[in-house]
């Protein structure tokens, strides 16, 4: 009897599950510990290929939906204006594609990379705007049930997504090149000073981005865009990757100019960069009031200080925006001598955070203006973009993401202050006492049952930098906790209580790295970029919100 590909995949996953169940839950014959991690990730990938494809509308495609309910096997539904969408957002699947590619590299089984390649090829053929932009990201997605593009607004947006461009280049170099150039062309509003907006129109006529003239000039100029660092980082990442993939020099030149715009916002006495390098005269401060939103809400209460969105630290949330600067570190490492500026700027930033804003006594980052003026304890006097009247600004505790950032920084630079920050953050989270000297063995590491992929990746960076076995042993503890707590019914969820699995989870990619480190083949696994994925759109009954807030946080009952 000839079995269909889907049935063969399901049977293969079942056989693999039976063969490895002893190593996964301790009830049968043990596999080597590292093999267990590979088996878990392979089960996940097999489940996604078998159950996550677009089979929901009249047109079945090689695309994947963004996730599944592990209890029902059904994809999540987005509800807007009475319609129900099954989202397939290629920008929210970049970790998944890295996992697929890594599995093929590690196992020799071509089906994993092929599944990613088929989805990418289909998107290039069918899901592009007139100027070459992919219809993906923060506000646009494909509805697998309705076989149509759906959106909050017809705007392209990436914010610390860091897509897997090398694989896209393998699939279709011409389309990838066009996308990367269109990304810049659509988002830059004024090439002379690199004024840009986090939104770009897929309908904006395409022009050669590298033929423009750059003049520079002062930062914090008035414009119409919102020059968010998370989008800026995706632009300099895209420019640097295009140079790496194509051999062209111009995209890297512009990538460095974009990155340096944020560096230019620093107060020289403090050294902390702004989240924006411009001001938007069209942004909504409150109701019908337009202009700089921080200036409107905070400016009157800090006389004598320059208060704009680009001088708030942190601008959003209560801990620093670590992802864009980690991206810089990784670009510097990838490019070698050609990326030295990225490494230097990121090191300066992490140093400034630690020396000017970090409080070791409670492992916290203090909210402040980037001139060093503390805003801790400030009570908002009026409603505004940054919160309601009465909101109190509080320090934010450094956690696993910050620890990963400083571990990455130390591995790449060996800077002693990065090590000092690592020791303090580890102590503040009760993970144990790191030794005074990196070359010494740590004693008493305790991950406390943490199932954080960021902590696992940080420990792998520490192991790589110091060669101390204790860090790898601690990484195994975290890996085991991830498998025990987050690997449920063949998918990765936030906890055993959660029922929605997002395929873009970083945990399987982190486990592949743990496996590859133990086997001495880490270079075969795609780099873990500190990416983020989301869909942001009105949801019936919930207002304008995120998929991570209304879908992937759902728990049983």
ABEGO torsion letter per residue (X at the ends): XBBBAAAAAAAAAAAAAAAAAAAAAGABBBBBAAAAAAAAAAAAAAAAAAAABBAABABBBABBBABBBAAAGBBBBBBBGGBBBBBBBAAAAAAAAAAAAAAAAAAGBAAAAAAAAAAAAAAAAABBBAAGBBBBEAABBBBAAAGBBBBABBBBBBBGAGBBAAAAAAABAAAAAAAAAAAAAAABABAAAGBBBABBBAABBBBBAAABBBAEEBBGBBBABBBBAAAAAAAAAAAAAAAAAAGBAAAAAAAAAAAAAAAAABBAAAGBBBABABBBAABBABEABBEBAAAAAAAAABBGBBBBAAABOBABEABBBAAAAAAAAAAAAAAEAAAAAAAAAAAAAAAAAAAAABBAAAGBBBBBBAAGBBABGBBBABBBAAEBBGBBBBBBBBBAAAAAAAAAAAAAAGBAAAAAAAAAAAAAAGAEBBBABAABBBBGBBAGGBABAAAAAAAAAAAAAAGBAAAAAAAAAAAAAAAAAABBGGBBBABAABABBBAABAAAAAAAAAAAAAAGAAAABBBBBBBBBBBBBBBBGAEBBBAAAAAAABBBX
